[in-house]
Amino acid sequence: MYPNQNRFGGFSNTSAAAFDEGLRQHMLRVYNYMGLGLVMTGLVAFIVGTTPALYVPIFSTPLKWVVMLAPLAFVFFFSFRMHAMSASSAQMAFWAFSAVMGLSLASVFLVFTGASIARTFFIAATMFGAMSLFGYTTKRDLSKMGSFLIMGLIGVMIASIVNIFLGSSALQFAVSVIGIIVFVGLTAYDTQNIKEQYAENYDQESQQKLAVFGALSLYLNFVNIFQLLLNFTGQREE
């Protein structure tokens, strides 16, 4: 029998209530980590993007490629080292990743107006919040759409890399539209997956790691939705 399951195959009201409370606390930790990561990213991006002494040495030299590709290196690092990392190491890596992502996103303050960046952020937050709530509350099994979303994500990544060399506005438009659909879908899928991964019999170390990596997946979805939306709602500096 599973933990807290009675001999008739069900769960007692006390056990169910304790599980639900533990799940709520777990999801709260996930969203707290994600929110703090976004705050760190936003502060770094704003400070660097509005300080000439910082952004000129970065974005006017080949160093910009290092800054732009560093977040991708972190994603690969997380992918290969996820299971071997301790909870404290995972937290430190997440904060470092959030700061590096802030460096990479500092360029948006050089391209778009502050008002349009703020507007896009709130639109992205609304879309993310609605889909994450759907993923948390729906009774539908979203796992079946996971493989299609992953294939879509791979396609978006390949098309984005190709368009770096082509510079096609039509391809960029298609990538942005498809990318938003993919990451919105992944938000619901990842939220449900985080919820289902939770188990109250996990030790504290394991639950902490689950919270950090759950926050990372949602963080990445939000940041990508925000960046892709900027192509439609962002107003460029004159």
Long-range contacts (C-beta under 8 A, 24 or more apart in sequence): 3-200, 3-201, 4-200, 18-200, 19-200, 22-198, 22-200, 23-195, 23-198, 23-200, 26-198, 26-207, 26-210, 26-211, 27-136, 27-194, 27-195, 27-198, 29-208, 29-211, 29-215, 30-194, 30-211, 30-214, 30-215, 30-218, 31-215, 31-218, 32-215, 33-91, 33-94, 33-211, 33-212, 33-214, 33-215, 34-215, 34-218, 34-219, 34-222, 36-98, 37-94, 37-95, 37-97, 37-98, 37-215, 37-216, 37-219, 38-98, 38-219, 38-222, 38-223, 40-95, 40-98, 40-99, 40-102, 41-98, 41-99, 41-101, 41-102, 41-105, 41-223, 42-102, 43-102, 44-98, 44-99, 44-101, 44-102, 44-103, 44-106, 45-102, 45-103, 45-105, 45-106, 45-108, 45-109, 46-106, 46-109, 48-102, 48-103, 48-106, 49-105, 49-106, 49-107, 49-108, 49-109, 49-110, 50-109, 54-106, 55-106, 55-107, 55-110, 58-103, 58-106, 59-106, 59-107, 59-110, 64-107, 67-100, 67-103, 67-104, 68-104, 68-107, 70-100, 70-103, 70-104, 71-97, 71-100, 71-101, 71-104, 74-100, 74-101, 75-220, 78-213, 78-216, 82-213, 85-209, 86-205, 86-209, 87-205, 87-206, 87-208, 87-209, 87-212, 90-208, 90-209, 90-212, 90-213, 91-208, 91-212, 94-212, 94-215, 94-216, 97-216, 98-219, 101-223, 105-223, 105-227, 108-227, 108-230, 108-234, 110-237, 111-234, 111-236, 111-237, 112-230, 112-234, 112-235, 112-236, 112-237, 113-234, 113-235, 113-236, 113-237, 115-235, 116-230, 116-233, 116-234, 116-235, 117-230, 117-234, 119-233, 120-226, 120-229, 120-230, 120-233, 120-234, 121-226, 123-229, 123-233, 124-222, 124-225, 124-226, 124-229, 125-222, 127-184, 127-225, 127-229, 128-184, 128-187, 128-218, 128-221, 128-222, 128-225, 131-184, 131-185, 131-187, 131-188, 131-191, 132-187, 132-188, 132-191, 132-218, 134-188, 134-191, 135-187, 135-188, 135-189, 135-190, 135-191, 135-192, 135-195, 136-191, 136-192, 136-195, 138-188, 138-192, 142-188, 142-189, 142-192, 142-193, 143-189, 143-192, 143-193, 145-185, 145-189, 146-189, 146-193, 149-182, 149-185, 149-186, 149-189, 152-178, 152-181, 152-182, 152-185, 153-182, 153-183, 153-186, 156-182, 172-231, 173-231, 175-228, 176-228, 176-231, 176-232, 179-224, 179-228, 180-225, 180-228, 180-229, 183-221, 183-224, 183-225, 183-228, 184-221, 184-225, 186-217, 186-221, 187-218, 187-221, 187-222, 187-225, 190-214, 190-217, 190-218, 190-221, 191-218, 193-217, 194-218
